[in-house]
Amino acid sequence: FGGQMAAINLNRQGFDDYLILERRDFMGGTWSQNVYPGAAVDVPSPLYSLSFEPYHWTQLYADRAELNDYTDHIIEKYQLKPKTRTRSNVEKITWLEDKFCWEIQLTGSTPFYAQFIINATGPLSTPVIPNFKGKSLFKGKSFHSNHWDTQYDYKNKRVAIIGSGASAAQIIPAIAEDVNHLYIFQRSPHWVIPRNDYVFKKWQRKLLSYPWCYKSLRVIIYWMLEYRMIGFKYSQKMLNLLGRNHAEKLIKRQISDKALRKKVLPDFEFGCKRVVISDTLYPAYCLDNVTLIDKNNPIKEITETGITTEDETQIALDLIVYATGYDATDGVISYPVIGVNGQSLSDFWQDYPRAYLGTSMPGFPNLFIISGPNTNVGHTSALFLMEAQIQYILHSLKQVKAQKQKVIEVTSAVEQQYTERIHKEMTGTVWNSGRCNSWYKNKAGKVTALFPGFSFTFRRWTNRFKLNDHVFYGTLQQKKSKEQNT
């Protein structure tokens, strides 16, 4: 969606000289790539969609197939295919100071050159599989949930799912009744709340096709979700009232076995990790052919025939599914980036990923990141913040054009000030102090995935473009002069 939003808005503002590079052989991103059983969105679809593109959703939380249809609808309506080159894997980008442009190196292709780059690869696009001992020895079938093999028939097979997060919580109920036995390896449990899905009636779907009705529903859903930020940041009591109490009641209502209840009860604060929404996960745990294995008996090694646990139990398997997440923080950009004076982005991010408005960085001119550091959310739709980022990007491009320059670059001092403010604001949030280790944190333990405030605050910041936070230049002499003044 980030790439689609960027392209559509560039067209609207008269910037039509652009190209979309897609590493896969198809367009669409998340909801075209993730084909695992049970895949669905966990934010109400009328809000998890483009603000300017209403859709007649069949249910409140759309499944993967419907989201893919919506994606295809956007691509076709806004004619994005002619502007896209698939099978174009970016290996590296380098800033050419003498030419004021980026060199883009692709796998098996001559380089591209672009004045501006908008990175919209997404934080949940590079799968990670831990290096389990013996992983390569397994002779059965194995794959990450992001690369689900739809040709493989898992029915009546002995299956292991490693992981118990959002993806696993959707896969488990979808396959549990069809497999011979399902083993779930849980490093730590997640808080789970009811999904409370709703299937729209025919007349309601018709209404949703009207922009005024769609916008009204979006506004209602937005504020229903937005007020939860008060709990995530300012009031643990409110967060417990809104979430934890419902989660604990769900455990008691759906699980009668006390030992199993103990296994699924988290030992950290509600909201510290991504909250799972599901009405079907716990009932699946209770099936006779499902075994939940927690951190008290972790994986010792993977063998040719299956998994051996720490207590030497040998579990024979036909399929291992790695629902082990993504490189979502330190790997926000999945390819090397070389900026001014040969500085690499990995060096700039040596301690932790950082960016002004989560979008631009000093030393990396004309480069913008959608869903960059501290721009995701734990309480509402990530697309809301993406659209806000795109407004900042458009303001930047317009200013370069208005000032008849070639380059825009945020100043180091401003980026430093912004980053310090973000992490100061993060201190009191449950994501920082809730006693858990989540994918919201980078390898150094800093929360770099989420924005520590209300989403409307972020939108206000991105819409108020500040000229003095940036330098503009069109010649090397201008650049040197501005550096001295800065």
C-alpha positions as CSV (number, residue, x, y, z in Angstrom):
1,F,0.0,0.0,0.0
2,G,2.9,2.4,0.7
3,G,4.1,2.2,-2.9
4,Q,0.6,2.4,-4.3
5,M,-0.2,5.5,-2.2
6,A,3.0,7.2,-3.2
7,A,2.5,6.6,-6.9
8,I,-1.1,7.7,-6.9
9,N,-0.3,10.9,-5.0
10,L,2.7,11.7,-7.3
11,N,0.3,11.5,-10.3
12,R,-2.2,13.8,-8.6
13,Q,0.5,16.4,-8.0
14,G,1.9,16.2,-11.6
15,F,5.0,14.2,-10.8
16,D,4.6,11.6,-13.5
17,D,8.3,10.7,-14.2
18,Y,8.7,7.8,-11.8
19,L,9.1,4.1,-11.9
20,I,8.0,1.4,-9.3
21,L,10.6,-1.3,-8.8
22,E,9.1,-4.6,-7.4
23,R,11.4,-7.5,-6.5
24,R,8.8,-10.1,-6.9
25,D,7.2,-11.2,-10.2
26,F,3.8,-9.8,-9.2
27,M,2.5,-6.5,-7.8
28,G,0.6,-6.0,-4.6
29,G,2.8,-6.4,-1.6
30,T,1.6,-7.9,1.7
31,W,-1.8,-9.2,0.7
32,S,-0.6,-10.7,-2.5
33,Q,2.5,-12.3,-0.9
34,N,0.9,-13.7,2.3
35,V,-1.2,-16.6,1.2
36,Y,-1.1,-18.7,4.3
37,P,-4.4,-20.2,5.6
38,G,-6.4,-17.8,7.7
39,A,-4.6,-14.7,6.6
40,A,-6.7,-11.6,7.4
41,V,-6.3,-8.0,8.6
42,D,-6.5,-7.2,12.3
43,V,-7.7,-3.6,11.9
44,P,-11.2,-2.8,10.6
45,S,-11.0,-2.7,6.8
46,P,-12.9,0.7,6.3
47,L,-9.9,2.2,8.2
48,Y,-7.3,-0.2,6.9
49,S,-7.7,1.2,3.4
50,L,-6.9,4.2,1.3
51,S,-8.7,7.2,2.6
52,F,-9.7,8.3,-0.9
53,E,-10.7,4.9,-2.2
54,P,-13.9,3.5,-0.7
55,Y,-14.7,-0.2,-1.1
56,H,-17.7,-2.4,-0.6
57,W,-16.2,-4.7,2.1
58,T,-18.0,-7.9,2.9
59,Q,-16.9,-7.9,6.5
60,L,-15.4,-5.7,9.1
61,Y,-12.1,-7.5,9.2
62,A,-11.4,-8.5,5.6
63,D,-9.6,-11.7,4.8
64,R,-6.5,-12.0,2.6
65,A,-8.5,-12.8,-0.6
66,E,-10.6,-9.7,-0.3
67,L,-7.6,-7.5,0.6
68,N,-5.9,-8.8,-2.5
69,D,-8.9,-8.0,-4.6
70,Y,-8.8,-4.4,-3.2
71,T,-5.1,-4.2,-4.0
72,D,-5.7,-5.3,-7.6
73,H,-8.6,-2.9,-7.8
74,I,-6.3,0.0,-6.9
75,I,-3.6,-1.1,-9.3
76,E,-6.0,-1.3,-12.2
77,K,-8.0,1.8,-11.4
78,Y,-5.0,4.1,-11.1
79,Q,-3.1,2.3,-14.0
80,L,0.0,1.5,-12.0
81,K,1.1,-1.5,-14.0
82,P,2.6,0.5,-16.9
83,K,4.7,2.4,-14.3
84,T,6.0,-0.8,-12.6
85,R,8.9,-3.1,-13.4
86,T,8.6,-6.5,-11.6
87,R,11.5,-9.0,-11.0
88,S,13.6,-5.9,-10.1
89,N,15.5,-6.7,-6.9
90,V,17.4,-3.7,-5.6
91,E,20.8,-4.8,-4.4
92,K,22.2,-1.4,-3.4
93,I,21.7,2.4,-3.9
94,T,24.5,5.0,-3.9
95,W,24.3,8.8,-3.8
96,L,26.3,10.4,-6.6
97,E,27.2,13.8,-5.3
98,D,28.5,15.2,-8.6
99,K,25.3,14.3,-10.4
100,F,22.8,14.9,-7.5
101,C,21.1,11.6,-8.0
102,W,20.9,8.0,-6.8
103,E,22.4,5.0,-8.6
104,I,20.2,2.0,-8.1
105,Q,21.9,-1.4,-8.7
106,L,19.6,-4.2,-9.6
107,T,20.2,-8.0,-9.7
108,G,21.2,-8.9,-13.2
109,S,20.5,-5.5,-14.8
110,T,22.1,-2.3,-15.7
111,P,21.7,0.5,-13.0
112,F,18.9,3.0,-12.8
113,Y,19.4,6.6,-11.9
114,A,16.9,8.7,-10.0
115,Q,16.8,12.2,-8.5
116,F,14.6,11.0,-5.7
117,I,13.9,7.6,-4.0
118,I,10.9,6.6,-2.0
119,N,11.5,3.4,-0.2
120,A,8.2,1.6,0.4
121,T,9.5,-2.0,1.0
122,G,7.7,-2.2,4.3
123,P,9.0,-3.4,7.7
124,L,7.1,-6.7,7.5
125,S,8.6,-7.9,4.2
126,T,11.9,-9.6,5.1
127,P,11.2,-12.9,6.8
128,V,13.5,-14.1,9.6
129,I,14.1,-17.8,10.6
130,P,16.3,-18.3,13.7
131,N,19.4,-20.5,13.1
132,F,18.1,-23.6,14.9
133,K,20.7,-26.4,15.2
134,G,20.2,-28.9,12.4
135,K,17.7,-26.8,10.5
136,S,19.1,-27.8,7.2
137,L,19.0,-31.5,8.0
138,F,15.2,-31.8,8.0
139,K,14.0,-34.0,5.1
140,G,10.4,-33.1,5.3
141,K,8.8,-29.9,4.0
142,S,9.5,-26.5,5.7
143,F,8.9,-22.9,4.9
144,H,8.3,-19.5,6.5
145,S,4.7,-18.4,6.7
146,N,5.5,-15.5,4.4
147,H,6.4,-18.1,1.7
148,W,3.6,-20.5,2.2
149,D,3.6,-23.3,-0.4
150,T,0.1,-23.6,-1.6
151,Q,0.9,-26.7,-3.6
152,Y,1.8,-28.7,-0.4
153,D,-1.1,-30.6,1.1
154,Y,-0.8,-30.4,4.8
155,K,-4.0,-32.5,5.5
156,N,-3.5,-35.5,7.7
157,K,0.2,-34.6,8.2
158,R,2.2,-34.1,11.4
159,V,2.9,-30.4,11.5
160,A,4.9,-28.1,13.7
161,I,4.4,-24.3,13.9
162,I,7.3,-22.4,15.4
163,G,6.0,-19.1,16.8
164,S,2.8,-17.9,18.4
165,G,2.4,-14.4,17.2
166,A,-0.1,-12.7,14.8
167,S,0.6,-15.0,11.8
168,A,0.6,-18.2,13.8
169,A,-2.6,-17.2,15.5
170,Q,-4.3,-17.1,12.2
171,I,-2.7,-20.2,10.8
172,I,-3.3,-22.5,13.8
173,P,-7.2,-22.4,13.8
174,A,-7.2,-22.6,10.0
175,I,-5.3,-25.9,9.8
176,A,-5.7,-27.6,13.2
177,E,-8.7,-29.7,12.4
178,D,-7.3,-30.9,9.1
179,V,-3.8,-32.1,10.2
180,N,-3.0,-35.4,11.9
181,H,-1.3,-33.6,14.8
182,L,-0.3,-30.0,15.3
183,Y,2.7,-29.0,17.6
184,I,2.9,-25.4,18.5
185,F,6.3,-24.1,19.8
186,Q,5.6,-21.0,21.8
187,R,8.5,-18.9,23.0
188,S,6.1,-16.6,24.9
189,P,2.3,-16.2,24.8
190,H,0.5,-13.1,23.5
191,W,-2.5,-11.4,25.0
192,V,-5.6,-12.3,22.9
193,I,-8.9,-10.4,22.7
194,P,-12.1,-11.3,20.9
195,R,-12.3,-10.4,17.2
196,N,-15.9,-9.3,17.2
197,D,-16.1,-9.5,13.4
198,Y,-19.2,-8.4,11.5
199,V,-20.5,-9.4,8.1
200,F,-21.9,-6.4,6.3
201,K,-25.4,-6.9,4.8
202,K,-26.0,-6.2,1.2
203,W,-27.5,-2.8,1.7
204,Q,-24.7,-1.8,4.0
205,R,-22.1,-2.8,1.4
206,K,-24.0,-0.7,-1.1
207,L,-23.8,2.3,1.3
208,L,-20.0,1.8,1.7
209,S,-19.6,2.5,-2.0
210,Y,-20.6,6.1,-1.3
211,P,-17.7,8.3,-0.3
212,W,-19.7,10.2,2.4
213,C,-20.8,7.0,4.1
214,Y,-17.4,5.5,3.9
215,K,-15.8,8.5,5.4
216,S,-18.3,8.6,8.2
217,L,-17.6,5.0,9.1
218,R,-13.9,5.6,8.9
219,V,-14.2,8.6,11.3
220,I,-16.2,6.5,13.8
221,I,-13.7,3.6,13.7
222,Y,-10.8,5.9,13.9
223,W,-11.8,7.6,17.1
224,M,-12.9,4.2,18.7
225,L,-9.3,3.0,18.1
226,E,-7.5,6.3,18.8
227,Y,-8.6,6.7,22.4
228,R,-6.8,3.5,23.2
229,M,-3.6,5.4,22.9
230,I,-4.4,6.9,26.3
231,G,-4.0,3.5,27.8
232,F,-0.9,2.6,25.9
233,K,0.9,5.7,27.1
234,Y,-0.8,7.4,30.0
235,S,-2.9,4.9,32.0
236,Q,-2.1,1.2,32.6
237,K,-5.4,1.0,34.6
238,M,-7.3,2.1,31.5
239,L,-5.4,-0.3,29.4
240,N,-6.2,-3.2,31.7
241,L,-9.9,-2.1,31.8
242,L,-10.1,-1.9,28.0
243,G,-8.0,-4.9,27.2
244,R,-6.4,-7.1,29.8
245,N,-9.7,-7.8,31.6
246,H,-11.3,-9.0,28.4
247,A,-8.3,-11.1,27.5
248,E,-8.3,-12.9,30.9
249,K,-12.0,-13.5,30.6
250,L,-11.5,-15.0,27.2
251,I,-8.9,-17.5,28.6
252,K,-11.3,-18.6,31.3
253,R,-14.3,-18.8,28.9
254,Q,-12.5,-20.8,26.2
255,I,-10.0,-22.9,28.1
256,S,-11.1,-25.2,30.9
257,D,-7.7,-27.0,31.4
258,K,-5.8,-25.2,34.1
259,A,-2.3,-26.2,32.9
260,L,-3.1,-24.9,29.4
261,R,-4.5,-21.7,30.9
262,K,-1.2,-21.2,32.6
263,K,0.8,-21.7,29.4
264,V,-1.2,-19.1,27.5
265,L,-1.2,-16.4,30.2
266,P,1.5,-13.7,29.5
267,D,3.8,-12.5,32.3
268,F,4.0,-9.0,30.9
269,E,1.7,-6.0,30.7
270,F,-1.2,-6.0,28.2
271,G,-0.1,-4.1,25.0
272,C,3.6,-4.5,25.5
273,K,3.6,-6.9,22.6
274,R,1.3,-6.8,19.6
275,V,-2.1,-7.9,20.8
276,V,-3.7,-10.8,18.9
277,I,-7.4,-10.6,18.0
278,S,-9.0,-14.0,17.6
279,D,-12.2,-15.9,18.6
280,T,-10.8,-19.2,17.3
281,L,-7.2,-19.5,18.6
282,Y,-7.9,-20.9,22.1
283,P,-10.5,-23.4,20.9
284,A,-7.9,-24.7,18.5
285,Y,-5.4,-25.1,21.4
286,C,-8.0,-27.3,23.1
287,L,-8.3,-29.8,20.3
288,D,-7.1,-33.4,21.1
289,N,-4.7,-33.3,18.1
290,V,-3.0,-30.1,19.2
291,T,-0.1,-29.8,21.6
292,L,1.2,-26.5,22.9
293,I,4.9,-26.6,23.9
294,D,6.1,-23.6,25.8
295,K,9.5,-22.1,26.8
296,N,9.9,-24.7,29.6
297,N,10.7,-27.3,27.0
298,P,12.2,-25.4,24.0
299,I,13.6,-26.7,20.7
300,K,17.0,-28.4,21.2
301,E,17.6,-29.2,17.6
302,I,16.0,-30.0,14.3
303,T,16.7,-33.5,12.9
304,E,16.2,-35.3,9.7
305,T,12.8,-36.5,10.9
306,G,11.5,-33.7,13.1
307,I,12.3,-31.8,16.2
308,T,14.0,-32.8,19.5
309,T,13.1,-30.7,22.5
310,E,15.3,-30.0,25.6
311,D,13.9,-32.9,27.5
312,E,15.0,-35.2,24.6
313,T,11.4,-35.8,23.4
314,Q,11.6,-36.6,19.6
315,I,8.7,-35.4,17.6
316,A,8.3,-36.9,14.1
317,L,7.1,-34.3,11.5
318,D,6.1,-34.0,7.9
319,L,6.0,-30.1,7.9
320,I,7.7,-27.3,9.8
321,V,6.1,-23.8,9.5
322,Y,8.3,-21.0,10.7
323,A,6.0,-18.2,11.9
324,T,9.0,-16.5,13.3
325,G,8.5,-12.9,12.1
326,Y,10.4,-10.3,10.2
327,D,13.5,-8.1,10.4
328,A,11.1,-5.2,11.2
329,T,13.4,-2.8,13.0
330,D,17.1,-2.9,12.1
331,G,16.1,-4.1,8.7
332,V,13.6,-1.4,7.7
333,I,15.5,-1.0,4.4
334,S,16.6,-4.5,3.2
335,Y,19.4,-3.3,0.9
336,P,22.7,-1.3,1.5
337,V,22.3,2.4,1.2
338,I,25.5,4.6,0.6
339,G,24.9,8.3,1.2
340,V,27.0,11.5,1.2
341,N,30.8,11.0,1.6
342,G,30.4,7.3,1.3
343,Q,28.6,6.9,4.6
344,S,26.4,3.8,4.8
345,L,23.0,3.8,6.3
346,S,24.0,0.8,8.5
347,D,26.7,3.0,10.1
348,F,24.3,5.9,10.6
349,W,21.9,3.4,12.2
350,Q,24.7,1.7,14.1
351,D,22.9,2.2,17.5
352,Y,19.3,2.1,16.2
353,P,17.2,3.2,13.2
354,R,16.3,6.9,13.3
355,A,14.8,9.5,10.9
356,Y,13.2,12.9,11.0
357,L,9.4,12.3,10.9
358,G,10.5,8.7,10.4
359,T,11.0,9.6,6.8
360,S,14.2,11.5,6.0
361,M,17.8,11.5,7.3
362,P,20.8,13.8,7.2
363,G,23.5,12.6,4.8
364,F,21.0,10.8,2.6
365,P,19.5,13.5,0.4
366,N,16.4,13.0,-1.7
367,L,15.7,9.7,0.1
368,F,12.4,9.1,1.8
369,I,11.2,6.0,3.8
370,I,7.6,5.1,4.1
371,S,7.0,3.1,7.3
372,G,10.4,4.2,8.5
373,P,11.7,4.3,12.1
374,N,9.0,5.0,14.7
375,T,6.1,5.4,12.2
376,N,4.1,2.2,12.9
377,V,1.3,2.1,15.4
378,G,0.0,-0.4,18.0
379,H,-3.5,1.0,18.3
380,T,-4.8,2.0,14.9
381,S,-4.3,1.7,11.1
382,A,-0.7,1.9,9.9
383,L,-2.1,3.3,6.6
384,F,-3.2,6.5,8.4
385,L,0.5,7.3,9.2
386,M,1.7,6.2,5.7
387,E,-0.6,8.8,4.1
388,A,0.7,11.4,6.5
389,Q,4.3,10.6,5.5
390,I,3.4,10.9,1.9
391,Q,2.1,14.4,2.5
392,Y,5.5,15.3,4.0
393,I,7.2,13.8,0.9
394,L,5.0,15.8,-1.5
395,H,5.7,19.0,0.5
396,S,9.4,18.2,0.1
397,L,9.2,17.6,-3.7
398,K,7.2,20.8,-4.2
399,Q,9.7,22.9,-2.3
400,V,12.6,21.5,-4.3
401,K,10.7,22.5,-7.5
402,A,9.6,25.9,-6.1
403,Q,13.1,26.9,-5.1
404,K,14.5,25.6,-8.4
405,Q,17.0,23.4,-6.7
406,K,17.9,19.7,-7.1
407,V,18.4,18.5,-3.5
408,I,16.6,18.5,-0.2
409,E,18.2,17.3,3.0
410,V,17.1,17.5,6.6
411,T,19.7,19.0,9.0
412,S,21.6,16.8,11.5
413,A,20.6,19.1,14.4
414,V,16.9,18.9,13.6
415,E,17.0,15.1,13.1
416,Q,18.8,14.7,16.4
417,Q,16.3,16.9,18.2
418,Y,13.4,15.0,16.7
419,T,14.9,11.6,17.6
420,E,15.6,12.6,21.2
421,R,12.0,13.9,21.5
422,I,10.6,10.6,20.1
423,H,12.5,8.4,22.6
424,K,11.7,10.7,25.5
425,E,8.0,10.3,24.7
426,M,8.5,6.6,24.3
427,T,9.8,6.2,27.9
428,G,6.4,6.1,29.5
429,T,4.6,3.8,27.0
430,V,3.8,0.2,27.7
431,W,5.9,-0.8,24.7
432,N,9.0,0.4,26.6
433,S,8.1,-0.4,30.2
434,G,5.8,-3.3,29.9
435,R,8.4,-6.0,30.8
436,C,8.5,-7.8,27.4
437,N,10.8,-8.3,24.5
438,S,8.9,-7.6,21.2
439,W,9.6,-7.0,17.5
440,Y,8.8,-3.4,18.3
441,K,12.4,-3.2,19.7
442,N,15.6,-3.2,17.8
443,K,18.7,-5.3,18.7
444,A,19.8,-2.7,21.2
445,G,16.5,-2.8,23.0
446,K,15.1,0.6,21.8
447,V,11.5,0.8,20.6
448,T,12.0,1.9,17.0
449,A,8.9,0.5,15.3
450,L,6.1,2.5,16.9
451,F,5.2,6.2,17.1
452,P,4.8,7.1,20.8
453,G,1.7,9.3,20.5
454,F,-1.6,9.9,18.9
455,S,-1.7,9.4,15.1
456,F,-3.4,12.8,14.6
457,T,-0.3,14.4,16.2
458,F,2.0,12.7,13.7
459,R,-0.3,13.8,10.8
460,R,-0.2,17.4,12.1
461,W,3.6,17.3,12.2
462,T,3.9,16.0,8.7
463,N,1.5,18.5,7.3
464,R,3.4,21.5,8.8
465,F,6.4,21.5,6.5
466,K,9.3,23.5,8.1
467,L,11.6,25.0,5.5
468,N,14.2,25.8,8.2
469,D,14.5,22.1,9.1
470,H,16.0,21.4,5.7
471,V,18.7,22.6,3.3
472,F,18.2,23.0,-0.5
473,Y,20.9,23.2,-3.1
474,G,21.6,22.6,-6.8
475,T,25.3,22.9,-7.1
476,L,28.3,21.6,-5.1
477,Q,29.3,25.2,-4.3
478,Q,25.8,25.9,-2.8
479,K,26.1,22.7,-0.8
480,K,29.5,23.7,0.7
481,S,28.1,27.2,1.5
482,K,25.0,25.8,3.3
483,E,27.1,23.3,5.2
484,Q,29.3,26.1,6.5
485,N,26.3,28.1,7.5
486,T,24.7,25.1,9.2
